[in-house]
Amino acid sequence: MTPSVNDREVTDLTLPNGLRVLVARRPAVPLVQLRLAVPFGAAPGDDTHVAVAELLAASLLSGTARRDRATIDDELATAGAALTASVRPQRLRVSGHALAEELDTLAEVLADCLTGAAYRPDVVEFERTRLLQRVRLAGTLPEWIARAALLRHCFGDHPAAVETPDAEQVGAVTAEQVAALHATRLVPNGSVLVLVGDVDPDAAVALLAERLAGWAAPHPAVALGPPPLPTGDTVVLRHRSGAQQADVRLAAPSLARVDPGFIALRLADHVYGGYFSSRLVHRLREERGYVYTASSGIEEQAGRALSVIQFGCAPEHAWAAVDETRTLLARISDTAPPTAAEIEAARGHLAGITAISESTQIGLAEALCGVAVAGLDPRWLTRFPVALHETTDDEVRAAAQRYLRAEAYTGVLLGPEKVRPR
């Protein structure tokens, strides 16, 4: 029996090579969306993994024993298709699309890259140059710097703390290291492939089984081990030369989607800072004029979950904005819990944006991939809007009381030297 997602059937099965495949028919437009997610965790103490993995993702689709990069690009373009690869500490992802009638071409090119990527030294060198440019650019972006500082503050030396390698690490990677990582880590067992589009699910599964039959390994993909949970209520000031604004990132332990209390906490967090009408935005933007925008949300990191608050502001308002943020946390978790009207507004907003997102092929492909890698049944997507309306106001208030406490949040404040320590 196949689960239903938004009144559409989802075929969910595992191929002989261990690859889990989910296919949903969405015939609105004659396209198909593809998402492949491979667990790609680094072993503790492996300082080279992130650089090698980034070069692997950059070079994966750049040539095989049968096709050079130009041939791959030409075949995909002729099929109205595209493929891109990216990597994060938890997993490597390949995203793509094609005209529905050209799914075979998309699958064939993907299979060739998964089983025969060549990683020629000249190609790896070319991709290294491009990657170094991206690494250097990222190092100038306040948002990237603030996120990197928060992850390091929360996770220390755990691999989850490093999303981007440094230039020296990238410069030391060899083509042989990239090829070796592909052979040992880019494997199907434990990975997930999602197709959404104008396809017949049974025929699509049969096609994938045939095309990907040669992608095999005797061992499963390596998942990233869970990072430590952040502790304490310290906000660390870090000066950044040349900064024009202060950037604040706060985090606290939260609940992952597999937890029964997740939806109640998601609603509580939404009331606090999850959208434009939230308490956080109203206080920091509308009442105080400290920020243009601010947000809070829940993100998952290798089986752990964090509630994250983020905003940028003028340096002279930085500590005042932090204080206001903490005051709002203290109020929502104690003296001023979410009201019935606030909860209903958050409920409606979450239901609306979820329905809009999953009404598209791209949105449904992302949603199905997200629940699959989280270890959830695809029917979770069907149950989510129902659970939003069934979650009681008291459950939302209890979640706020337990998880949105000011003392649970730690984080970083990055700004110019004129921001003085407390």
TAMOGI-V529927 format. One line per field, one symbol per residue. burial: # if it has 9 or more other ideal C-beta (glycine too) atoms within 8 Angstrom, else .. A space follows every 10 residues. Layout:
burial=???
//
This chain:
burial=..####.#.# ##..#.#### ######.... ########## ##.....### ########## ####..#.#. .#..##..#. #.#.#.#.## ########## .##.###### ####.##.#. ..##.###.# ##..##.#.. .#.####### #####..### ##.##.#.## ..#.#.###. ##..###### #########. #..##.###. ###.#..... #####.#..# ....#.#.## ..#.###### #######... ########## ####...### #####..#.# #..#####.# ##.####### ###.#.#### ##.####### ####..##.. .##.###.## #..##.##.. #.#######. ####.#.### ##.##.##.. #...###### #.####.### ######..#. ..
//
